Amino acid sequence: MLDVVSAALNVVDHAHAVVAAIPNPGQGAKPPGADQLEKILKWVAWIVFGMCVAGVLIVAGRMAISHRRGEGGEHASGLAWVFAACILAGSASALVGALVGGGS
């Protein structure tokens, strides 16, 4: 058990060293075209969030149809995957900021 904890701590230390080596562009001047890139990223975020809502509604519809037929239970994993996608999409900015923006 101690070997597993030690190995996990070594992995965390190595990951921290790798993340610390990533250059931080800081809060300097934006490169040309950065405003258009931000606009595209905002559109992508809206599309992804719309897909997350559609995914929940689709799973709910499939669950309702299955319940009507006397089936059920197999859509819970689909809902779990949709929720996982929602969490990942919602935390994307924070995850990237934590990895790249470390000290800013």
N, CA, C and O of each residue as an XYZ file, in Angstrom:
416
protein
N       0.828     -1.189      0.000
C       0.000      0.000      0.000
C       0.871      1.251      0.000
O       0.560      2.233     -0.674
N       1.956      1.210      0.755
C       2.858      2.350      0.818
C       3.518      2.604     -0.524
O       3.787      3.752     -0.879
N       3.785      1.524     -1.286
C       4.378      1.683     -2.611
C       3.421      2.395     -3.563
O       3.848      3.207     -4.384
N       2.144      2.096     -3.456
C       1.148      2.731     -4.310
C       1.064      4.223     -4.000
O       1.009      5.043     -4.916
N       1.054      4.577     -2.730
C       0.995      5.986     -2.334
C       2.256      6.711     -2.782
O       2.188      7.840     -3.269
N       3.395      6.069     -2.619
C       4.655      6.678     -3.043
C       4.684      6.893     -4.553
O       5.124      7.940     -5.026
N       4.214      5.899     -5.307
C       4.177      6.037     -6.764
C       3.220      7.152     -7.178
O       3.516      7.914     -8.098
N       2.081      7.249     -6.509
C       1.127      8.306     -6.827
C       1.713      9.684     -6.545
O       1.512     10.616     -7.323
N       2.436      9.815     -5.438
C       3.074     11.096     -5.122
C       4.146     11.442     -6.141
O       4.308     12.610     -6.494
N       4.881     10.442     -6.622
C       5.887     10.682     -7.654
C       5.242     11.157     -8.946
O       5.773     12.045     -9.614
N       4.096     10.572     -9.309
C       3.386     10.990    -10.517
C       2.906     12.428    -10.368
O       3.022     13.220    -11.304
N       2.369     12.773     -9.204
C       1.891     14.136     -8.970
C       3.050     15.129     -9.032
O       2.910     16.204     -9.614
N       4.192     14.782     -8.438
C       5.361     15.662     -8.495
C       5.838     15.860     -9.925
O       6.178     16.973    -10.327
N       5.862     14.768    -10.696
C       6.292     14.866    -12.095
C       5.314     15.724    -12.900
O       5.735     16.560    -13.699
N       4.005     15.519    -12.691
C       3.005     16.312    -13.406
C       3.131     17.791    -13.057
O       2.995     18.651    -13.927
N       3.393     18.089    -11.781
C       3.563     19.482    -11.377
C       4.787     20.097    -12.052
O       4.751     21.261    -12.451
N       5.864     19.331    -12.183
C       7.072     19.832    -12.849
C       6.811     20.085    -14.324
O       7.308     21.064    -14.881
N       6.042     19.220    -14.961
C       5.730     19.400    -16.379
C       4.866     20.641    -16.573
O       5.117     21.434    -17.480
N       3.857     20.816    -15.735
C       2.981     21.983    -15.852
C       3.756     23.263    -15.566
O       3.515     24.285    -16.210
N       4.678     23.225    -14.613
C       5.464     24.415    -14.287
C       6.380     24.814    -15.442
O       6.751     25.982    -15.557
N       6.749     23.857    -16.301
C       7.638     24.146    -17.421
C       6.906     24.768    -18.607
O       7.555     25.237    -19.541
N       5.569     24.784    -18.595
C       4.804     25.377    -19.695
C       4.949     26.890    -19.624
O       4.692     27.483    -18.576
N       5.358     27.532    -20.727
C       5.497     28.987    -20.690
C       4.156     29.684    -20.510
O       3.143     29.261    -21.067
N       4.163     30.747    -19.732
C       2.963     31.523    -19.469
C       3.019     32.797    -20.305
O       3.911     33.623    -20.108
N       2.077     32.971    -21.241
C       2.126     34.164    -22.079
C       1.815     35.450    -21.332
O       2.061     36.541    -21.847
N       1.282     35.337    -20.136
C       0.998     36.523    -19.340
C      -0.183     37.303    -19.857
O      -0.963     36.811    -20.673
N      -0.311     38.529    -19.375
C      -1.434     39.372    -19.735
C      -1.008     40.483    -20.683
O      -1.580     41.572    -20.655
N      -0.028     40.226    -21.506
C       0.459     41.236    -22.448
C      -0.531     41.513    -23.565
O      -1.710     41.172    -23.474
N      -0.028     42.137    -24.616
C      -0.869     42.493    -25.752
C      -1.343     41.239    -26.472
O      -0.604     40.263    -26.603
N      -2.582     41.282    -26.936
C      -3.142     40.154    -27.681
C      -2.554     40.125    -29.085
O      -2.305     41.176    -29.676
N      -2.333     38.940    -29.619
C      -1.854     38.864    -31.006
C      -2.961     39.251    -31.981
O      -4.137     39.243    -31.617
N      -2.595     39.589    -33.220
C      -3.624     39.938    -34.206
C      -4.579     38.762    -34.420
O      -4.139     37.616    -34.516
N      -5.855     39.035    -34.493
C      -6.854     38.007    -34.723
C      -7.372     37.349    -33.458
O      -8.201     36.443    -33.539
N      -6.906     37.778    -32.288
C      -7.341     37.155    -31.033
C      -8.827     37.392    -30.775
O      -9.499     36.537    -30.198
N      -9.341     38.542    -31.197
C     -10.762     38.821    -30.993
C     -11.633     37.854    -31.797
O     -12.676     37.410    -31.316
N     -11.208     37.529    -33.018
C     -11.959     36.585    -33.830
C     -11.892     35.180    -33.217
O     -12.872     34.437    -33.261
N     -10.741     34.819    -32.651
C     -10.607     33.522    -32.004
C     -11.531     33.430    -30.790
O     -12.167     32.399    -30.566
N     -11.603     34.504    -30.012
C     -12.515     34.523    -28.866
C     -13.963     34.400    -29.318
O     -14.753     33.707    -28.677
N     -14.317     35.054    -30.402
C     -15.674     34.962    -30.928
C     -15.997     33.518    -31.334
O     -17.083     33.017    -31.045
N     -15.051     32.856    -32.001
C     -15.251     31.461    -32.408
C     -15.389     30.567    -31.178
O     -16.252     29.690    -31.147
N     -14.552     30.779    -30.170
C     -14.631     29.957    -28.958
C     -15.956     30.151    -28.232
O     -16.508     29.194    -27.689
N     -16.469     31.370    -28.214
C     -17.781     31.608    -27.592
C     -18.890     30.893    -28.355
O     -19.802     30.332    -27.747
N     -18.815     30.911    -29.689
C     -19.804     30.179    -30.486
C     -19.710     28.682    -30.214
O     -20.731     28.011    -30.063
N     -18.496     28.161    -30.150
C     -18.314     26.735    -29.876
C     -18.878     26.389    -28.501
O     -19.521     25.352    -28.334
N     -18.637     27.255    -27.517
C     -19.161     27.008    -26.172
C     -20.689     26.975    -26.192
O     -21.288     26.102    -25.564
N     -21.323     27.895    -26.890
C     -22.788     27.900    -26.976
C     -23.289     26.625    -27.652
O     -24.279     26.040    -27.213
N     -22.614     26.193    -28.710
C     -23.023     24.975    -29.411
C     -22.890     23.761    -28.499
O     -23.782     22.915    -28.446
N     -21.762     23.679    -27.778
C     -21.542     22.537    -26.877
C     -22.580     22.529    -25.760
O     -23.120     21.470    -25.439
N     -22.869     23.671    -25.166
C     -23.876     23.717    -24.107
C     -25.256     23.362    -24.648
O     -26.041     22.706    -23.963
N     -25.556     23.789    -25.867
C     -26.812     23.385    -26.502
C     -26.873     21.881    -26.715
O     -27.919     21.262    -26.522
N     -25.745     21.291    -27.115
C     -25.690     19.839    -27.296
C     -25.862     19.118    -25.964
O     -26.471     18.050    -25.917
N     -25.334     19.688    -24.878
C     -25.506     19.084    -23.553
C     -26.983     19.076    -23.156
O     -27.488     18.074    -22.652
N     -27.670     20.194    -23.385
C     -29.101     20.259    -23.075
C     -29.863     19.270    -23.952
O     -30.744     18.558    -23.471
N     -29.522     19.227    -25.241
C     -30.183     18.279    -26.147
C     -29.917     16.844    -25.715
O     -30.807     15.999    -25.809
N     -28.710     16.553    -25.243
C     -28.389     15.205    -24.779
C     -29.237     14.790    -23.600
O     -29.723     13.660    -23.549
N     -29.422     15.694    -22.651
C     -30.278     15.384    -21.495
C     -31.715     15.150    -21.954
O     -32.367     14.213    -21.491
N     -32.212     15.988    -22.855
C     -33.580     15.825    -23.341
C     -33.759     14.533    -24.132
O     -34.790     13.872    -24.013
N     -32.772     14.172    -24.931
C     -32.850     12.932    -25.713
C     -32.873     11.720    -24.795
O     -33.672     10.804    -24.990
N     -31.995     11.713    -23.792
C     -31.987     10.595    -22.846
C     -33.309     10.539    -22.090
O     -33.842      9.454    -21.858
N     -33.843     11.695    -21.703
C     -35.130     11.722    -21.000
C     -36.244     11.168    -21.891
O     -37.092     10.410    -21.420
N     -36.248     11.536    -23.161
C     -37.244     11.010    -24.091
C     -37.120      9.507    -24.270
O     -38.123      8.795    -24.305
N     -35.886      9.025    -24.385
C     -35.678      7.581    -24.521
C     -36.121      6.845    -23.260
O     -36.666      5.743    -23.331
N     -35.882      7.468    -22.102
C     -36.329      6.849    -20.852
C     -37.852      6.789    -20.793
O     -38.413      5.784    -20.356
N     -38.519      7.841    -21.224
C     -39.981      7.867    -21.203
C     -40.555      6.817    -22.139
O     -41.515      6.132    -21.784
N     -39.986      6.679    -23.321
C     -40.455      5.674    -24.273
C     -40.225      4.272    -23.726
O     -41.096      3.410    -23.846
N     -39.060      4.037    -23.124
C     -38.768      2.722    -22.552
C     -39.703      2.398    -21.399
O     -40.145      1.257    -21.257
N     -40.003      3.382    -20.584
C     -40.921      3.158    -19.463
C     -42.313      2.796    -19.980
O     -42.985      1.932    -19.415
N     -42.735      3.448    -21.038
C     -44.045      3.174    -21.635
C     -44.117      1.739    -22.147
O     -45.173      1.108    -22.100
N     -42.978      1.224    -22.641
C     -42.920     -0.140    -23.167
C     -42.690     -1.176    -22.068
O     -42.712     -2.376    -22.341
N     -42.473     -0.736    -20.848
C     -42.225     -1.668    -19.754
C     -40.757     -2.021    -19.591
O     -40.414     -2.918    -18.821
N     -39.891     -1.322    -20.310
C     -38.449     -1.524    -20.191
C     -37.923     -0.461    -19.236
O     -38.690      0.351    -18.719
N     -36.634     -0.466    -19.006
C     -36.077      0.607    -18.200
C     -34.773      0.246    -17.547
O     -34.415     -0.928    -17.446
N     -34.066      1.258    -17.104
C     -32.836      1.072    -16.365
C     -31.576      1.181    -17.194
O     -30.520      1.521    -16.660
N     -31.656      0.902    -18.489
C     -30.432      0.908    -19.297
C     -30.020      2.301    -19.755
O     -28.946      2.453    -20.337
N     -30.822      3.299    -19.517
C     -30.488      4.654    -19.960
C     -29.745      5.457    -18.888
O     -29.330      6.589    -19.134
N     -29.581      4.879    -17.723
C     -28.859      5.585    -16.652
C     -27.413      5.841    -17.049
O     -26.861      6.891    -16.721
N     -26.794      4.902    -17.748
C     -25.409      5.123    -18.172
C     -25.330      6.229    -19.219
O     -24.373      7.003    -19.233
N     -26.329      6.306    -20.095
C     -26.355      7.396    -21.076
C     -26.470      8.748    -20.397
O     -25.823      9.711    -20.809
N     -27.283      8.823    -19.367
C     -27.436     10.069    -18.624
C     -26.145     10.423    -17.886
O     -25.771     11.592    -17.793
N     -25.470      9.396    -17.362
C     -24.187      9.645    -16.687
C     -23.158     10.202    -17.663
O     -22.400     11.106    -17.310
N     -23.122      9.677    -18.888
C     -22.181     10.197    -19.888
C     -22.527     11.633    -20.278
O     -21.636     12.462    -20.461
N     -23.804     11.919    -20.405
C     -24.221     13.290    -20.732
C     -23.819     14.238    -19.606
O     -23.309     15.328    -19.863
N     -24.048     13.826    -18.358
C     -23.656     14.673    -17.233
C     -22.144     14.855    -17.175
O     -21.664     15.940    -16.846
N     -21.393     13.809    -17.490
C     -19.933     13.932    -17.521
C     -19.506     14.942    -18.589
O     -18.595     15.739    -18.366
N     -20.162     14.902    -19.738
C     -19.860     15.873    -20.792
C     -20.207     17.286    -20.353
O     -19.478     18.230    -20.658
N     -21.319     17.438    -19.635
C     -21.711     18.761    -19.128
C     -20.673     19.304    -18.151
O     -20.317     20.481    -18.202
N     -20.195     18.445    -17.268
C     -19.188     18.866    -16.292
C     -17.898     19.250    -16.997
O     -17.286     20.266    -16.667
N     -17.482     18.445    -17.965
C     -16.252     18.742    -18.706
C     -16.382     20.046    -19.486
O     -15.458     20.860    -19.488
N     -17.513     20.252    -20.145
C     -17.710     21.482    -20.909
C     -17.752     22.695    -19.995
O     -17.191     23.741    -20.320
N     -18.415     22.558    -18.851
C     -18.521     23.677    -17.920
C     -17.209     24.042    -17.254
O     -17.001     25.195    -16.876
N     -16.328     23.075    -17.107
C     -15.062     23.331    -16.428
C     -13.889     23.473    -17.390
O     -12.746     23.562    -16.943
N     -14.135     23.496    -18.692
C     -13.052     23.547    -19.676
C     -12.153     24.763    -19.480
O     -10.928     24.638    -19.485
N     -12.740     25.914    -19.311
C     -11.957     27.130    -19.145
C     -11.116     27.091    -17.872
O      -9.951     27.489    -17.879
N     -11.702     26.614    -16.791
C     -10.963     26.531    -15.533
C      -9.841     25.504    -15.615
O      -8.756     25.723    -15.075
N     -10.099     24.371    -16.296
C      -9.057     23.349    -16.439
C      -7.867     23.877    -17.230
O      -6.716     23.716    -16.823
N      -8.154     24.507    -18.359
C      -7.070     25.048    -19.184
C      -6.364     26.179    -18.453
O      -5.140     26.288    -18.517
N      -7.116     27.018    -17.763
C      -6.507     28.107    -16.996
C      -5.603     27.591    -15.889
O      -4.555     28.176    -15.617
N      -6.001     26.499    -15.250
C      -5.180     25.925    -14.187
C      -3.905     25.318    -14.739
O      -2.857     25.382    -14.097
N      -3.986     24.725    -15.933
C      -2.805     24.081    -16.507
C      -1.849     25.071    -17.152
O      -0.633     24.950    -17.002
N      -2.393     26.053    -17.871
C      -1.546     26.982    -18.616
C      -1.271     28.252    -17.844
O      -0.137     28.730    -17.824
N      -2.288     28.806    -17.208
C      -2.164     30.114    -16.594
C      -1.613     30.100    -15.196
O      -1.566     31.148    -14.552
N      -1.194     28.958    -14.701
C      -0.673     28.722    -13.368
C      -0.593     29.916    -12.417
O      -1.332     29.963    -11.433
N       0.278     30.869    -12.687
C       0.500     31.930    -11.715
C      -0.154     33.244    -12.046
O       0.040     34.217    -11.317
N      -0.936     33.320    -13.132
C      -1.495     34.622    -13.486
C      -2.829     34.886    -12.883
O      -3.407     35.950    -13.106
